[in-house]
Structures are given as structure tokens and as C-alpha cells.
Amino acid sequence: MELDNITLIAQDWYLKKPEYILTKKEDLSTGSSYADIRERSEYFRVLGTKKQISDFFVYKLENDAWELRDTFDYDLQNSEHKDRYINMYKDNNYQVVLIKIIRHE
């Protein structure tokens, strides 16, 4: 089966491998603060054709050991960001665009 290499789509990728970051915590009983490590999941939006996204995933798997916990189709056609995403894709010479999604916790 040949993958579509014409239509621009978007997918959201949620990686298995978490990212660990340092956070500052406050101890209310003593008034002191300390550093702690917190897990933040890796969540990305990927723009490209089906073929480009498939090839990009294989590349990331082989070179960076990326594994997906889950993937979701993003409704690019009805998105309020559609024009911005299309311009990002054009500005990147019609190659895959990887956007890190930052969650506020």
C-alpha cells in the first residue's frame, strides 16, 4: 500500500519516554525550598504528508529511540491554526514540521 505524499495532515504524538525536569518545591512547615525531579511527558504535533510522517517516525525510532505511547489525528482542515500550520510547512520547504506541545501543570 502506497502512502499519500500530497495531502498535508497533522498528528499528535505522545511519546513513551518521559522528559525529566527540575522543579522548585516549597516546604510549608519549615519555610524552606528544595529541588525535586518531575516527569513531563513528551507531546508533539507533527505536520506533513502521510508518507513524510511515516518516514519521519522510522527515522526518529532508529536514531533517537522514540516510541509512541499514543497517536491522534489532528483535524487540520477545521483548525483555527490551519493557515499558520500550512505556512510553517511551506517555510520548512514542504518538509515535516515538529511542534512541541507544552502543557501547563
Biotite code that builds the C-alpha atoms (Angstrom):
import biotite.structure as struc

atoms = struc.array([
    struc.Atom([0.000, 0.000, 0.000], chain_id="A", res_id=1, res_name="MET", atom_name="CA", element="C"),
    struc.Atom([1.401, 3.343, -1.038], chain_id="A", res_id=2, res_name="GLU", atom_name="CA", element="C"),
    struc.Atom([1.084, 6.236, 1.413], chain_id="A", res_id=3, res_name="LEU", atom_name="CA", element="C"),
    struc.Atom([-0.312, 9.618, 0.347], chain_id="A", res_id=4, res_name="ASP", atom_name="CA", element="C"),
    struc.Atom([2.544, 12.031, -0.326], chain_id="A", res_id=5, res_name="ASN", atom_name="CA", element="C"),
    struc.Atom([0.401, 15.012, -1.395], chain_id="A", res_id=6, res_name="ILE", atom_name="CA", element="C"),
    struc.Atom([-2.189, 15.913, 1.260], chain_id="A", res_id=7, res_name="THR", atom_name="CA", element="C"),
    struc.Atom([-0.969, 17.823, 4.323], chain_id="A", res_id=8, res_name="LEU", atom_name="CA", element="C"),
    struc.Atom([-2.140, 16.268, 7.587], chain_id="A", res_id=9, res_name="ILE", atom_name="CA", element="C"),
    struc.Atom([-1.326, 16.668, 11.258], chain_id="A", res_id=10, res_name="ALA", atom_name="CA", element="C"),
    struc.Atom([-0.954, 14.125, 14.047], chain_id="A", res_id=11, res_name="GLN", atom_name="CA", element="C"),
    struc.Atom([-0.390, 14.477, 17.757], chain_id="A", res_id=12, res_name="ASP", atom_name="CA", element="C"),
    struc.Atom([2.246, 12.131, 19.149], chain_id="A", res_id=13, res_name="TRP", atom_name="CA", element="C"),
    struc.Atom([2.516, 11.198, 22.814], chain_id="A", res_id=14, res_name="TYR", atom_name="CA", element="C"),
    struc.Atom([5.867, 9.530, 23.474], chain_id="A", res_id=15, res_name="LEU", atom_name="CA", element="C"),
    struc.Atom([6.537, 6.695, 25.919], chain_id="A", res_id=16, res_name="LYS", atom_name="CA", element="C"),
    struc.Atom([9.843, 8.116, 27.051], chain_id="A", res_id=17, res_name="LYS", atom_name="CA", element="C"),
    struc.Atom([9.182, 10.947, 29.514], chain_id="A", res_id=18, res_name="PRO", atom_name="CA", element="C"),
    struc.Atom([11.290, 14.035, 29.989], chain_id="A", res_id=19, res_name="GLU", atom_name="CA", element="C"),
    struc.Atom([12.545, 14.790, 33.494], chain_id="A", res_id=20, res_name="TYR", atom_name="CA", element="C"),
    struc.Atom([12.865, 18.381, 34.668], chain_id="A", res_id=21, res_name="ILE", atom_name="CA", element="C"),
    struc.Atom([13.981, 20.060, 37.880], chain_id="A", res_id=22, res_name="LEU", atom_name="CA", element="C"),
    struc.Atom([11.302, 21.894, 39.824], chain_id="A", res_id=23, res_name="THR", atom_name="CA", element="C"),
    struc.Atom([11.459, 24.056, 42.920], chain_id="A", res_id=24, res_name="LYS", atom_name="CA", element="C"),
    struc.Atom([9.276, 22.884, 45.818], chain_id="A", res_id=25, res_name="LYS", atom_name="CA", element="C"),
    struc.Atom([8.345, 24.744, 48.978], chain_id="A", res_id=26, res_name="GLU", atom_name="CA", element="C"),
    struc.Atom([8.073, 23.030, 52.362], chain_id="A", res_id=27, res_name="ASP", atom_name="CA", element="C"),
    struc.Atom([5.281, 24.977, 54.064], chain_id="A", res_id=28, res_name="LEU", atom_name="CA", element="C"),
    struc.Atom([6.007, 23.565, 57.520], chain_id="A", res_id=29, res_name="SER", atom_name="CA", element="C"),
    struc.Atom([9.645, 24.763, 57.573], chain_id="A", res_id=30, res_name="THR", atom_name="CA", element="C"),
    struc.Atom([9.514, 27.589, 55.024], chain_id="A", res_id=31, res_name="GLY", atom_name="CA", element="C"),
    struc.Atom([12.455, 26.084, 53.134], chain_id="A", res_id=32, res_name="SER", atom_name="CA", element="C"),
    struc.Atom([12.645, 25.175, 49.481], chain_id="A", res_id=33, res_name="SER", atom_name="CA", element="C"),
    struc.Atom([14.272, 22.266, 47.713], chain_id="A", res_id=34, res_name="TYR", atom_name="CA", element="C"),
    struc.Atom([14.779, 20.918, 44.201], chain_id="A", res_id=35, res_name="ALA", atom_name="CA", element="C"),
    struc.Atom([12.832, 17.919, 43.008], chain_id="A", res_id=36, res_name="ASP", atom_name="CA", element="C"),
    struc.Atom([12.636, 15.998, 39.737], chain_id="A", res_id=37, res_name="ILE", atom_name="CA", element="C"),
    struc.Atom([9.313, 15.919, 37.925], chain_id="A", res_id=38, res_name="ARG", atom_name="CA", element="C"),
    struc.Atom([8.262, 13.875, 34.911], chain_id="A", res_id=39, res_name="GLU", atom_name="CA", element="C"),
    struc.Atom([6.853, 15.763, 31.957], chain_id="A", res_id=40, res_name="ARG", atom_name="CA", element="C"),
    struc.Atom([5.529, 13.770, 29.047], chain_id="A", res_id=41, res_name="SER", atom_name="CA", element="C"),
    struc.Atom([6.728, 14.437, 25.540], chain_id="A", res_id=42, res_name="GLU", atom_name="CA", element="C"),
    struc.Atom([3.816, 15.558, 23.386], chain_id="A", res_id=43, res_name="TYR", atom_name="CA", element="C"),
    struc.Atom([4.272, 16.752, 19.807], chain_id="A", res_id=44, res_name="PHE", atom_name="CA", element="C"),
    struc.Atom([2.203, 17.865, 16.831], chain_id="A", res_id=45, res_name="ARG", atom_name="CA", element="C"),
    struc.Atom([3.627, 16.630, 13.527], chain_id="A", res_id=46, res_name="VAL", atom_name="CA", element="C"),
    struc.Atom([2.776, 18.229, 10.159], chain_id="A", res_id=47, res_name="LEU", atom_name="CA", element="C"),
    struc.Atom([3.441, 16.545, 6.823], chain_id="A", res_id=48, res_name="GLY", atom_name="CA", element="C"),
    struc.Atom([2.028, 14.075, 4.339], chain_id="A", res_id=49, res_name="THR", atom_name="CA", element="C"),
    struc.Atom([1.234, 10.530, 5.476], chain_id="A", res_id=50, res_name="LYS", atom_name="CA", element="C"),
    struc.Atom([4.391, 9.286, 3.776], chain_id="A", res_id=51, res_name="LYS", atom_name="CA", element="C"),
    struc.Atom([6.570, 12.032, 5.281], chain_id="A", res_id=52, res_name="GLN", atom_name="CA", element="C"),
    struc.Atom([5.196, 11.414, 8.779], chain_id="A", res_id=53, res_name="ILE", atom_name="CA", element="C"),
    struc.Atom([5.689, 7.661, 8.453], chain_id="A", res_id=54, res_name="SER", atom_name="CA", element="C"),
    struc.Atom([9.274, 8.099, 7.212], chain_id="A", res_id=55, res_name="ASP", atom_name="CA", element="C"),
    struc.Atom([9.967, 10.669, 9.952], chain_id="A", res_id=56, res_name="PHE", atom_name="CA", element="C"),
    struc.Atom([8.745, 8.282, 12.640], chain_id="A", res_id=57, res_name="PHE", atom_name="CA", element="C"),
    struc.Atom([11.003, 5.495, 11.337], chain_id="A", res_id=58, res_name="VAL", atom_name="CA", element="C"),
    struc.Atom([13.927, 7.945, 11.388], chain_id="A", res_id=59, res_name="TYR", atom_name="CA", element="C"),
    struc.Atom([13.176, 9.042, 14.994], chain_id="A", res_id=60, res_name="LYS", atom_name="CA", element="C"),
    struc.Atom([12.740, 5.422, 16.090], chain_id="A", res_id=61, res_name="LEU", atom_name="CA", element="C"),
    struc.Atom([16.048, 4.329, 14.581], chain_id="A", res_id=62, res_name="GLU", atom_name="CA", element="C"),
    struc.Atom([18.101, 7.404, 15.551], chain_id="A", res_id=63, res_name="ASN", atom_name="CA", element="C"),
    struc.Atom([16.542, 8.650, 18.803], chain_id="A", res_id=64, res_name="ASP", atom_name="CA", element="C"),
    struc.Atom([14.743, 5.511, 20.069], chain_id="A", res_id=65, res_name="ALA", atom_name="CA", element="C"),
    struc.Atom([11.374, 7.273, 20.045], chain_id="A", res_id=66, res_name="TRP", atom_name="CA", element="C"),
    struc.Atom([8.408, 5.063, 20.878], chain_id="A", res_id=67, res_name="GLU", atom_name="CA", element="C"),
    struc.Atom([4.811, 6.199, 20.734], chain_id="A", res_id=68, res_name="LEU", atom_name="CA", element="C"),
    struc.Atom([2.512, 5.730, 23.679], chain_id="A", res_id=69, res_name="ARG", atom_name="CA", element="C"),
    struc.Atom([-0.364, 7.046, 21.576], chain_id="A", res_id=70, res_name="ASP", atom_name="CA", element="C"),
    struc.Atom([-1.117, 9.000, 18.426], chain_id="A", res_id=71, res_name="THR", atom_name="CA", element="C"),
    struc.Atom([-4.131, 11.094, 17.468], chain_id="A", res_id=72, res_name="PHE", atom_name="CA", element="C"),
    struc.Atom([-5.239, 12.545, 14.164], chain_id="A", res_id=73, res_name="ASP", atom_name="CA", element="C"),
    struc.Atom([-5.452, 16.336, 14.435], chain_id="A", res_id=74, res_name="TYR", atom_name="CA", element="C"),
    struc.Atom([-8.297, 17.894, 12.408], chain_id="A", res_id=75, res_name="ASP", atom_name="CA", element="C"),
    struc.Atom([-6.144, 20.277, 10.400], chain_id="A", res_id=76, res_name="LEU", atom_name="CA", element="C"),
    struc.Atom([-8.882, 21.195, 7.905], chain_id="A", res_id=77, res_name="GLN", atom_name="CA", element="C"),
    struc.Atom([-11.176, 22.593, 10.620], chain_id="A", res_id=78, res_name="ASN", atom_name="CA", element="C"),
    struc.Atom([-8.442, 24.003, 12.847], chain_id="A", res_id=79, res_name="SER", atom_name="CA", element="C"),
    struc.Atom([-8.248, 27.697, 13.667], chain_id="A", res_id=80, res_name="GLU", atom_name="CA", element="C"),
    struc.Atom([-4.462, 27.297, 13.186], chain_id="A", res_id=81, res_name="HIS", atom_name="CA", element="C"),
    struc.Atom([-4.741, 25.793, 9.687], chain_id="A", res_id=82, res_name="LYS", atom_name="CA", element="C"),
    struc.Atom([-3.255, 28.794, 7.822], chain_id="A", res_id=83, res_name="ASP", atom_name="CA", element="C"),
    struc.Atom([-0.414, 29.151, 10.321], chain_id="A", res_id=84, res_name="ARG", atom_name="CA", element="C"),
    struc.Atom([0.444, 25.439, 10.086], chain_id="A", res_id=85, res_name="TYR", atom_name="CA", element="C"),
    struc.Atom([0.361, 25.495, 6.279], chain_id="A", res_id=86, res_name="ILE", atom_name="CA", element="C"),
    struc.Atom([2.725, 28.482, 6.284], chain_id="A", res_id=87, res_name="ASN", atom_name="CA", element="C"),
    struc.Atom([5.072, 26.706, 8.700], chain_id="A", res_id=88, res_name="MET", atom_name="CA", element="C"),
    struc.Atom([5.121, 23.703, 6.367], chain_id="A", res_id=89, res_name="TYR", atom_name="CA", element="C"),
    struc.Atom([5.822, 25.926, 3.332], chain_id="A", res_id=90, res_name="LYS", atom_name="CA", element="C"),
    struc.Atom([8.536, 27.846, 5.217], chain_id="A", res_id=91, res_name="ASP", atom_name="CA", element="C"),
    struc.Atom([10.159, 24.494, 6.037], chain_id="A", res_id=92, res_name="ASN", atom_name="CA", element="C"),
    struc.Atom([10.419, 23.695, 2.306], chain_id="A", res_id=93, res_name="ASN", atom_name="CA", element="C"),
    struc.Atom([7.468, 21.275, 2.429], chain_id="A", res_id=94, res_name="TYR", atom_name="CA", element="C"),
    struc.Atom([9.247, 19.000, 4.913], chain_id="A", res_id=95, res_name="GLN", atom_name="CA", element="C"),
    struc.Atom([7.940, 17.586, 8.210], chain_id="A", res_id=96, res_name="VAL", atom_name="CA", element="C"),
    struc.Atom([7.324, 20.163, 10.941], chain_id="A", res_id=97, res_name="VAL", atom_name="CA", element="C"),
    struc.Atom([7.614, 19.025, 14.563], chain_id="A", res_id=98, res_name="LEU", atom_name="CA", element="C"),
    struc.Atom([5.924, 21.253, 17.154], chain_id="A", res_id=99, res_name="ILE", atom_name="CA", element="C"),
    struc.Atom([6.428, 20.571, 20.855], chain_id="A", res_id=100, res_name="LYS", atom_name="CA", element="C"),
    struc.Atom([3.185, 20.972, 22.759], chain_id="A", res_id=101, res_name="ILE", atom_name="CA", element="C"),
    struc.Atom([3.760, 22.468, 26.188], chain_id="A", res_id=102, res_name="ILE", atom_name="CA", element="C"),
    struc.Atom([1.268, 21.580, 28.882], chain_id="A", res_id=103, res_name="ARG", atom_name="CA", element="C"),
    struc.Atom([0.902, 23.782, 31.908], chain_id="A", res_id=104, res_name="HIS", atom_name="CA", element="C"),
    struc.Atom([0.582, 21.691, 35.051], chain_id="A", res_id=105, res_name="GLU", atom_name="CA", element="C"),
])
